[in-house]
Amino acid sequence: MSGKIKRIADFVHDYLLKTGSKDLEIAWGPNYRWEHTQRVACWALRLANEERANAEKCVIAALFHDVSHFVCENYREHGTKSAEIARDFLQKNGYDKDFVENVAYAVETHVAEPNPKTLEAKILQDADTLDRFGYFRILLLGKKAEVSNLENLRKEVNSSLAYLNKLERGEFGPMWTNTGKAKLKELINLNKAFLGGVLEEIENTKTPNMV
């Protein structure tokens, strides 16, 4: 890891733990948010290399993308606030103006922007989406599941499956990179297999009817 990237990573890590300190013990707290950030950064690097984008811009944008998660009451505003934090940090650390603005744009538009204008912004959206449907998210969903209430669990699983079907149909927007598209398809199938298995086991949570 380069010295520049380490300084940014340390800043984001410390900022998340400080601003999310009251949520340290919950599953979706600052420790998870930092782990998510690292995975998104790794995805961003992989996608940047595949798409021949500027890898440094993509990784730095990924590291900053959720930095304001615990200071924004409105989730849809955290892209803008995170971009402000990224811009301030990068300017103070001597980054070129065009570099700073390119990173800030990617960070700002990673939330609900239907048509990002730069390759770096597209890569950040793809990288963020991939981690939202990865193996860690399945682990966290299992940790939160209300397994003692099978009817509620059935409703939650069916709701998740309906969401995956919409995602698969592209109703939440496209994946912008070929690598992202292929990996998301794999992760959707993984999630469907897991959730389908949960439904099957819900139906089998009963005393068998012996004839």
C-alpha atoms as one frame of an Amber mdcrd trajectory, in Angstrom:
protein
   0.000   0.000   0.000   1.414   3.405  -0.960   1.952   6.064   1.678  -0.719
   8.288   0.119  -3.352   5.567   0.153  -2.453   4.581   3.716  -2.911   8.169
   4.934  -6.348   8.320   3.323  -7.311   4.889   4.654  -6.210   5.852   8.179
  -8.159   9.120   7.987 -11.365   7.407   6.814 -11.036   4.595   9.353 -10.569
   7.021  12.242 -13.360   9.322  11.020 -15.840   6.449  10.779 -15.001   5.091
  14.233 -15.186   8.539  15.803 -18.464   9.620  14.202 -20.040   6.175  14.619
 -18.819   5.572  18.166 -22.338   5.226  19.605 -23.014   2.363  17.168 -19.836
   0.369  17.805 -21.667  -2.685  19.125 -24.274  -3.059  16.369 -23.877  -5.262
  13.312 -24.114  -2.355  10.855 -21.874  -0.058  12.909 -18.610   1.686  12.001
 -16.544  -1.494  12.012 -18.800  -2.989   9.345 -18.804   0.319   7.428 -15.007
   0.363   7.377 -14.833  -3.276   6.263 -17.383  -2.501   3.525 -15.255   0.467
   2.453 -12.154  -1.695   2.116 -13.994  -4.280   0.021 -15.433  -1.575  -2.230
 -11.924  -0.170  -2.683 -10.626  -3.600  -3.695 -13.475  -3.991  -6.176 -12.777
  -0.505  -7.500  -9.130  -1.408  -8.106 -10.086  -4.596  -9.936 -12.663  -2.832
 -12.093 -10.293   0.068 -12.814  -7.647  -2.361 -14.053 -10.199  -4.175 -16.220
 -11.573  -0.940 -17.686  -8.206   0.840 -17.942  -9.409   3.638 -15.708  -7.263
   5.684 -13.340  -6.802   3.177 -10.515  -5.632   5.759  -7.962  -8.731   7.919
  -8.492 -11.020   4.893  -8.263  -9.479   3.553  -5.058  -9.417   6.971  -3.361
 -13.045   7.622  -4.336 -14.007   4.215  -2.929 -12.217   4.918   0.345 -14.088
   8.209   0.775 -17.488   7.158  -0.570 -19.147   6.405   2.807 -16.950   8.481
   5.118 -19.907  10.665   6.210 -22.241   7.706   6.810 -22.674   8.449  10.524
 -23.017  12.227  10.259 -25.826  12.349   7.673 -29.351  11.877   8.961 -30.631
  11.574   5.383 -28.948   8.605   3.671 -29.396  10.173   0.230 -27.237  13.121
   1.283 -24.171  11.170   2.325 -22.662  11.222  -1.149 -22.582  15.017  -1.157
 -21.187  15.233   2.380 -18.580  12.545   1.708 -17.502  14.434  -1.427 -17.016
  17.596   0.653 -14.838  15.707   3.130 -12.826  14.112   0.312 -12.346  17.445
  -1.456 -11.149  19.147   1.738  -8.706  16.357   2.602  -7.248  16.066  -0.902
  -6.853  19.830  -1.362  -5.049  20.146   1.961  -2.735  17.298   0.956  -1.670
  18.870  -2.326  -3.603  16.895  -4.910  -4.116  18.470  -8.330  -7.415  20.362
  -8.760  -8.646  18.189 -11.648  -7.788  15.027  -9.710  -9.660  16.303  -6.656
 -12.760  17.238  -8.620 -12.815  13.919 -10.473 -12.663  11.989  -7.193 -15.233
  14.258  -5.533 -17.632  13.832  -8.459 -17.406  10.024  -8.229 -18.047  10.132
  -4.480 -20.941  12.577  -4.768 -22.714  10.667  -7.536 -22.389   7.169  -6.110
 -25.800   7.675  -4.467 -28.820   7.477  -6.787 -27.180   9.071  -9.846 -28.802
   7.381 -12.868 -26.247   8.568 -15.407 -22.732   9.159 -14.014 -20.577  11.073
 -16.479 -17.107   9.681 -15.735 -15.633   6.201 -15.852 -14.430   6.538 -12.254
 -17.964   7.355 -11.079 -19.350   4.353 -12.952 -16.733   2.082 -11.433 -17.523
   3.307  -7.917 -21.227   2.601  -8.405 -20.450  -0.912  -9.644 -17.985  -1.613
  -6.827 -20.450  -0.432  -4.173 -23.254  -2.559  -5.624 -21.108  -5.687  -5.715
 -20.314  -5.519  -2.017 -23.976  -4.969  -1.147 -24.738  -8.466  -2.452 -21.604
 -10.294  -1.383 -20.948 -13.058   1.121 -20.515 -10.691   4.061 -23.949  -9.202
   3.475 -25.465 -12.695   3.585 -23.702 -13.286   6.916 -25.085 -10.033   8.302
 -28.601 -10.781   7.099 -28.397 -14.129   8.850 -27.228 -12.442  12.042 -30.217
 -10.082  11.947 -32.786 -12.681  10.934 -35.708 -13.248  13.276 -35.429 -17.021
  13.113 -37.836 -17.610  15.974 -40.684 -16.055  13.985 -40.996 -18.163  10.857
 -43.879 -16.202   9.347 -41.979 -12.931   9.547 -38.862 -14.641   8.270 -40.801
 -16.000   5.281 -42.051 -12.492   4.480 -38.544 -11.030   4.730 -37.068 -13.730
   2.497 -39.786 -13.307  -0.134 -39.280  -9.544  -0.028 -35.538 -10.021  -0.577
 -36.186 -12.374  -3.485 -38.545  -9.836  -5.075 -35.836  -7.174  -4.707 -33.272
  -9.456  -6.354 -35.640 -10.059  -9.279 -35.984  -6.295  -9.772 -32.221  -5.898
  -9.555 -31.775  -8.652 -12.126 -34.187  -6.874 -14.474 -32.176  -3.671 -14.164
 -34.934  -1.705 -12.438 -32.413   0.013 -10.149 -30.112   1.028 -12.965 -27.404
  -0.713 -14.973 -24.048  -2.103 -14.039 -21.561  -0.088 -16.057 -18.628  -2.487
 -16.472 -18.491  -5.943 -18.020 -16.699  -7.345 -14.978 -19.303  -5.791 -12.706
 -22.169  -7.236 -14.730 -20.706 -10.745 -14.677 -19.926 -10.684 -10.961 -23.316
  -9.246 -10.009 -25.049 -12.032 -11.925 -22.993 -14.555  -9.944 -23.867 -12.871
  -6.646 -27.573 -12.630  -7.481 -27.603 -16.385  -8.167 -25.769 -16.978  -4.888
 -28.289 -14.899  -2.935 -31.238 -16.575  -4.650 -29.865 -20.008  -3.864 -29.360
 -19.077  -0.222 -32.786 -17.471   0.195 -34.491 -20.304  -1.661 -32.815 -22.745
   0.698 -34.064 -20.759   3.685 -37.630 -20.945   2.339 -37.278 -24.698   1.868
 -36.072 -25.123   5.438 -38.907 -22.966   6.749 -41.343 -25.362   5.098 -39.472
 -28.294   6.674 -39.590 -26.795  10.150 -42.442 -29.029  11.248 -43.131 -32.500
  12.529 -43.284 -34.799   9.498 -46.646 -36.300   8.610 -46.061 -40.049   8.709
 -48.655 -42.177   6.910
